[in-house]
């Protein structure tokens, strides 16, 4: 199915696989919309998560028992505290794993298939996890919070997959200096691009009235683009030397030495800005667009990337 389709974009499976190296999952299917390849087995509805849920309940009970013993028996405070921290760490991990299980179970329940269903052929449409759109029946059947959590979980998966496919955000190394310092390929935004962005921002500013906009520059480099942003805007740069030099050149900007393509950055800045600007390295242009789009405030219809 889809083997003669020259528009195929490669593997982009719901299991986060982005390469065709693993062939252990059996049959493949191609999405009728985006033509990506998916493991057919990964879309089977399965009952899962019961073992994790029992573990979570057990760990919560252990915390209660530990607190009671400490109160009643006056057990060793240091030992008790160490045990408590260990149990809490295991509980956090178990709850995180259970959340993933719940999201994957919900996702497959919405648009997966039952075990034993026939493999689609060339005359049957198959829609992958990226292209599926919630139906009115879905919105009525499932809780809004669950669908929002699932949407957020899928975006995080997309960012992880983009990193896996592209090798992450790291500038290409060109060699080393005599003192052993790495030389990386780095660019600076041309003046005419900065001026052009300034014109666009001025037009947006003139139409926003009394509203206060929040700005962020992704992959800010030495601060050429963010130099035209208003006081209080943020700039993100992963390279330490550029982060430091950019901060000195634009002290009115709040600089962040972080990885734009990390899950931690996404979680901290999701749905937070009205204007996102960026002139990233070509290798990470698409991932930056994906992240930047989801940093925009959904409540502001005039938000722009």
C-alpha positions, 0 to 999 in steps of 0.5 A: 500500500503506497509503495508506488507513491513517489511523494512518500516522506518516509517514516513518521510513526505514532511510536516516534520511529523516524527511521526504517531501521526497525522492521520487527513490527511487521506490516507498514501502511502509508498515510493517505494524506501526508504519505508518511509510513506507519507501523500497522501494529502501532495503531492497534487498540490495547488494554494497558496501564493496570500494572503501573496504576497498581504501582502508583497506589502502592507507592502512595500507600508506602508514603502514608505508612512511612509518615505514620511510623515516623509520627508514632515510633519516632523513627530515625529522621535521616533514614526516614527522609531518605526513604521518603525521597526515594519513594517520591522519585519512583512515584513521579516516574510511575505517574509520568509513565502512567500519563504516557500510557493513558495518552497513548491508549486514548489516542488509539481509542479515538482513531486506532483499529481493533486487533485482527482488523485487515490491513488497508489496501490501495483502495482504502484511506488510512489517516495517520496520527498527524493528519487525523482531525477530531470529529464532532463525535470525538469532541462530544464523547471525550472530555475537553481536558483529555483532548487538550492533554493529548494535543499537548502530548502529541506536540511534544512527541513531534518535537522529539521526533524532529530532534531524532530525525535532524540530530538535534540543535547543534551547529556544524563544527568546522574544526578547532583552533590552536588552543583546542577551542571548537570552531562552529559555523555561525551566521549573523542576520543581514541588516536588510533583514533586520530593517524589513522585520522592523517595518513589519513590527511597526505595522503590527504595533500601529494596529494593536491599540492599547494591548501589551504584546510579548515578544521572543526571538528564537536562536537570537545569535548576537542579537541582531533581530532582537535589537529592534524588539521592545524592552522586556522582550526575550531572546533565546540562544544555545551557544554560550559565547553568543548568549553572553555577547548578545546580552551585552549588546542588547541589555534591555532584552531578557536573554535565555541560554537554553535549547529551543528544541528541548521539551523543557523549553517548550513546556515553560513557554507554550502559549505565552507570546504574541510575536515570535521572531527567528532567523535560525540555521537552515538545518533547524528551520522547520523545527523552529517553525513548529516550536514557534507556532505553539509559543503563540498565544491562542487567545490572540487572533493577531499573534504572529510568527 
